[in-house]
Amino acid sequence: AKLLQADPGMKVYVVGHTDNVASLDLNMKLSKARAESVVQALVSRHGIAQNRLMGMGVGPLAPVVSNENEEGRSKNRRVELVKQ
């Protein structure tokens, strides 16, 4: 929120990620819902304009670490802001 408040012209993709547990279809839906939840929080709690944010989900397609253990899976369940 601080980043977006400091630069009122910045637009971002809010990208949700998941681990690889469960089906691809379920993880894609979950990651989209995760991203949309962050969008709604930025809008309602921090006053960021909705038109500056685009929520999207990529499921398990871009892991940052291995999904072979719980520590890795927990790091892959995340939301990232990517400048548009």
Secondary structure, DSSP 8 states (H G I E B T S, - for coil): -HHHHH-TT--EEEEE---S-S-HHHHHHHHHHHHHHHHHHHHHHH---GGGEEEEE-TTSS-SS-SSSHHHHHHHS-EEEEE-
